[in-house]
Amino acid sequence: MNHQITADQPTTCIATTTGSGCQRPRPEAQTLRDFSDRPADSRRPSHSGKRSRRTVTTSILVSALATVSLGLLPTQVHARNWTLQEEISGNQFFDEFFWWPYGDPTHGTVSYQSESNAIKQNLSYVDENTGRFVIRPDSNSFVDPSSEGRASVRMHSKKPMRDGLLVAKISKMPVGCGTWPAFWTVTTDQWPNGGEIDILEGVNAVSTSSKPNLASLHTVDGCTIGAGKSVNSTGYSYQENCSYQPGCSQQFSADNTYGTDFNENGGGYFAMLRDTAPGGNGISVYFWPDDAKSVPIAVSAAPGSAPRRVITSPEDLAPGGNNNTLNKLPDKTYQWGLPAAFFANTAPGTTAKGGSCQMDQFFDADHTIIINLTFCGDWAGAVWSSDPVCSRLAPTCEEYVRNNPHAFDNASFEFDYIRLYSSQNSQGAGSVILGKGLGSGRPGWMAIIGVSLATCFTAGLLLF
């Protein structure tokens, strides 16, 4: 059966951080995605289910054989033409996401609120001074031990994300002992069938114990990544087996990618490039701090001014190569460089630095984008006793979260925008991300012959 949730029509909904909320006067019943096949709310249940193999139609205009060495990517690498599909900012978040009012599948000390309750409690609003979309937990109330936990927000995109580029400008993220914020995408199937991609995630962030951001994958059995430092990213692999929990992960190299250091630096830009179809590169997560001198325009442009396309074209950026396409840009500095985390998509029967993951077998075409803040639970609560700062504040994470409301005054997400690009070459013609199509793009330039994957990633992404 489908959950029937009351949704609201697009209206101006601006509130201050001290206001009582905002009015959205025209409620309308809206049928949302069927979540009834998921156990107790869908994320990270106990091990169950077999690998789901879906037929993924792939339209590839031109493919070329690339030279491959140990640690590099698949035997076939395809240029992509990513086309801008949608931008979400301000009040558009209310239209493009729904608020998850059910229990926490990660067993957190949290009570997720419906959209209407979140607005009434000022847990979801657009800041009237900055125009940013804000979600935050309740920071006024003591929480009764018999209740689920502290009121907070979990949001799911109403439309699916497929292969493409997901960009987010985040100016602030939740910090503090007991917090577990995340920005991620996940299968609409029975987890972990169909996979999960964690873009921004961590726990118990305080100034003295914050660690860099952790990007992770979760799949069924059979997907692994190489260990240690990768030549294709600036991160470091701590977990190699992507199956179930804890999944495979790469930790970013810079402290300002998460927590207090992230906020003190004014936040930053995240970009997740998902290319999981046969011949695709894999999954890359990029990060640029707010004060970075050079950020790709597709990532940093204000809503309404981003380029319509992003293409991967290492030949055009290679020394001595054909750089005619660069003349269409205001300058020639838009090379993305190495991602902060990279997970290789390998061809059948091949490995990449000890890892092997044919991603179309592990990641569904459709993923849901999720933004949430929970407390304690299976991660933040589990490591509470070993945290040198947080463990001094209360015997357990749960006691601390329930009895210290003002500890969460700064535990908020502030999103400037989310931007989505997709490729008609990635998951079949007409494939879009959260698609309110802004027009179809012409075919990308397919010119990767005899180029190793190392060249592909050091050359980076070219904006067009």
Buried (B, 14 or more C-beta within 10 A) or exposed (E): EEBEBEBBEEEEBBBEEEEEBBEBEEEEEBEBBEBEEBEEBBBBBEEEEEBBEEEBEBBBEBBBEBEBEEBBBBBBBBBBBBBBBBBBBBBBBBBBBBBBBBBBBBBBBBBBBBBBBBBBBBBBBBBEEEBBBBBBBBBEEEBEEEEBBBBBBBBBBBBBBBBBBBBBBBBBBBBBBBBBBBBBBBBBBBBBBBBBBBBBBBBBBBEEBBBBBBBBBBBBBBBBBBBEEBBBBBBBBBBBBBBBEBBBBBBBBBBBBBBBBBBEBEBBBBBBBBBBBBBBBBBBBBBBBBEEEEBBBBBBBEBEEBBBBBBBBBBBBBEEBEBEBBEEBEEEEBBBBBBBBBBBBBBEEBBBBBBBBBBBBBBBBBBBBBBBBBBBBBBBBEBBEEBEEBBEBBEBBBBBBBEBBEBBEBBBBBBBBBBBBBBBBBBBEEBBBBBEEEEEBEEBBBBBEEBBBBBBBBBBBBBB
